[in-house]
Amino acid sequence: MIRIEGLHKSFAGKPVLAGVDLAVGQGESLCVIGQSGTGKSVLLKCILGLTAPDAGQILWQGRPLDRATRPAFLDRFGMLFQGAALFDSVTVWQNVAFRLRQRMPDAQARAIAVEKLARVGLGPETADLMPAELSGGMAKRAGLARAIADDPAVIFFDEPTTGLDPIRARRINDLIRGIVTETGATAITITHDMDSVRAIGDRVALLQEGRIAWDGPVAQMHDAVPLAAFLGHASGRRDTNAT
């Protein structure tokens, strides 16, 4: 579905991506991990066209993502932003139906929004609330409902459990896994939370020093030597936070 070949990106002469090669297949759930500042978000921005790479290319269904093909790609993707990133000036259902309202009557868009809210465990009474009236977990669920509102072929998750307590994080992970499985969507998750990787991912790729240091099935990651330092770092951080 998406292939990245020899991707390079520098800022102020400092390399962030230094030849990234990565691919994710139809219906596959890929988690990209790495310590802070390793370029995970830059990689995501390059795929979405928010940042132009210095070299390399990104292909979607075998075709380079460029001005001709990117509009069709953007019509088929959904995104759960870190912190949910809901528009605070409109209601929850209007957030969820933001894209839908551009091509259908509000009544129809609202009905779909309520259906998607139900899919993530939010009742119809949530639809007319403002984002400020939601808890952190509810806001994340509403953001997830928006991500799937238009039945996307590709869904991106940017640190989906950041700011959530372990119980709410586990619920979000379970929702994401269920939605990806049910819809058959291709998923790319940027995260440092290894619990999310285990719950969401089919494959995991470690981004380190601007390159993919390891790429393989989630079930094999604990036997991978390049992942040992990161797994130890993530485990230590989790224990510290729990304390």
Secondary structure, 3 states (H helix, E strand, C coil): CEEEEEEEEEECCEEEEEEEEEEECCCCEEEEECCCCCCHHHHHHHHHCCCCCCEEEEEECCEECCCCCHHHHHCCEEEEECCECCCCCCCHHHHHCCCHHHCCCHHHHHHHHHHHHHHCCCCHHHCCCCHHHCCHHHHHHHHHHHHHCCCCCEEEEECCCCCCCHHHHHHHHHHHHHHHHHHCCEEEEECCCHHHHHHHCCEEEEEECCEEEEEEEHHHHHHCHHHHHHHHHHHHHHHHHHC
